[in-house]
Amino acid sequence: QVQLVESGGGSVQAGGSLMLSCAASGFTYTRACMGWFRQAPGAEREGVAGIDSGGTTTYADSVKGRFTISKDNAKNTLYLQMNSLKPEDTAMYYCAARALSGVSCYRGRLLAASEPSYWGQGTQVTVSS
């Protein structure tokens, strides 16, 4: 059974930091493309950051220089360190994985919202001004 379980969301003031974690199980984590998406009320889900099976990272322009995606293959855990948070970062954040059986995933770009095989339940991030 595939599971992606996010944690670490919360409420912070502008300029603050949060770290999100995503514990993965039930699929070959080391071969997957992993990503963080977010969705604000009334908006479409958008990719924020991604990391592929080779460790290549990609970011949305809106978060470059502020957010850092990383993964611990030994713990099957994905992270998103978010610094210098802004009110416009307020959204539900989702962990996602694109994992195809027997195939390693490589991407030089963010995953599109249609590409993940699996999604977490989401964790809320609220940034106040």
C-alpha positions as CSV (number, residue, x, y, z in Angstrom):
1,Q,0.0,0.0,0.0
2,V,1.4,3.3,-1.1
3,Q,1.5,6.1,1.5
4,L,2.8,9.6,1.4
5,V,2.4,11.3,4.8
6,E,3.2,15.0,5.1
7,S,4.0,16.9,8.3
8,G,5.5,20.2,9.4
9,G,2.9,22.7,8.2
10,G,1.7,25.5,10.4
11,S,1.3,29.2,10.8
12,V,4.2,31.6,10.7
13,Q,4.7,35.3,10.3
14,A,6.1,36.7,7.1
15,G,9.9,36.2,7.0
16,G,9.7,33.0,9.0
17,S,10.6,29.5,8.2
18,L,9.0,26.0,8.1
19,M,10.3,22.6,7.1
20,L,7.8,20.1,5.6
21,S,8.5,16.4,5.6
22,C,7.0,13.6,3.6
23,A,7.4,10.0,4.7
24,A,7.0,7.6,1.7
25,S,6.3,3.9,1.7
26,G,4.9,1.2,-0.6
27,F,6.9,2.0,-3.8
28,T,10.5,2.1,-4.9
29,Y,11.3,5.6,-3.5
30,T,14.9,5.8,-4.9
31,R,13.6,5.5,-8.5
32,A,10.8,8.0,-8.2
33,C,10.6,11.7,-9.1
34,M,9.4,13.4,-6.0
35,G,7.8,16.8,-5.8
36,W,6.0,19.4,-3.7
37,F,2.9,21.1,-5.0
38,R,0.7,23.7,-3.4
39,Q,-2.9,24.9,-3.9
40,A,-4.4,28.1,-2.6
41,P,-8.2,28.5,-2.3
42,G,-9.6,29.2,-5.8
43,A,-6.3,28.5,-7.5
44,E,-5.0,25.6,-9.5
45,R,-2.5,23.2,-8.0
46,E,1.0,24.3,-8.9
47,G,4.4,22.6,-8.7
48,V,6.8,24.2,-6.2
49,A,9.9,22.0,-6.2
50,G,11.0,18.7,-7.5
51,I,13.8,16.2,-7.2
52,D,14.4,13.2,-9.5
53,S,16.0,9.9,-8.9
54,G,19.4,11.3,-9.8
55,G,19.1,14.1,-7.3
56,T,18.5,16.9,-9.8
57,T,16.4,19.6,-8.3
58,T,14.0,22.1,-9.9
59,Y,12.0,25.0,-8.5
60,A,9.2,27.3,-9.4
61,D,10.5,30.9,-10.1
62,S,8.4,32.2,-7.2
63,V,10.3,30.1,-4.6
64,K,13.9,30.0,-6.0
65,G,16.4,31.1,-3.5
66,R,13.9,30.7,-0.6
67,F,12.9,27.0,-0.7
68,T,15.1,23.9,-0.8
69,I,14.0,20.4,-1.6
70,S,16.0,17.4,-0.4
71,K,15.5,13.7,0.2
72,D,16.9,11.1,2.5
73,N,16.9,7.8,0.6
74,A,17.8,5.8,3.8
75,K,14.7,7.2,5.5
76,N,12.4,7.3,2.4
77,T,11.7,10.9,3.4
78,L,11.3,14.0,1.3
79,Y,11.8,17.5,2.8
80,L,11.0,21.1,1.8
81,Q,12.8,23.8,3.7
82,M,11.0,27.1,3.3
83,N,12.7,30.3,4.3
84,S,11.7,34.0,4.0
85,L,8.1,33.0,3.8
86,K,5.6,35.4,2.3
87,P,1.8,35.7,2.7
88,E,1.5,34.5,-1.0
89,D,3.0,31.2,0.1
90,T,-0.1,30.4,2.0
91,A,-1.6,27.2,0.6
92,M,-2.2,23.5,1.2
93,Y,1.1,21.8,0.4
94,Y,1.1,18.3,-1.1
95,C,3.9,15.7,-1.5
96,A,3.7,13.8,-4.7
97,A,5.6,11.0,-6.4
98,R,5.9,9.8,-10.0
99,A,6.9,6.1,-9.7
100,L,6.8,3.7,-12.6
101,S,7.6,0.0,-12.0
102,G,11.1,-0.9,-13.0
103,V,11.9,2.5,-14.4
104,S,14.0,5.3,-12.8
105,C,12.5,8.8,-13.2
106,Y,14.6,11.6,-14.5
107,R,13.2,15.1,-15.0
108,G,14.9,18.4,-15.9
109,R,11.7,20.3,-15.0
110,L,9.0,20.4,-12.4
111,L,6.4,17.7,-12.6
112,A,3.1,18.8,-14.0
113,A,0.1,18.3,-11.8
114,S,-1.1,15.5,-14.1
115,E,2.1,13.4,-13.8
116,P,2.3,12.1,-10.2
117,S,1.3,8.5,-9.5
118,Y,0.7,9.2,-5.9
119,W,-0.3,12.1,-3.6
120,G,-0.2,12.8,0.1
121,Q,-3.1,14.2,2.0
122,G,-1.7,17.7,2.3
123,T,-0.5,20.0,5.1
124,Q,-1.6,23.6,5.5
125,V,0.9,26.4,5.5
126,T,-0.4,29.9,6.5
127,V,1.9,33.0,6.4
128,S,0.6,36.2,8.0
129,S,1.8,39.7,7.2
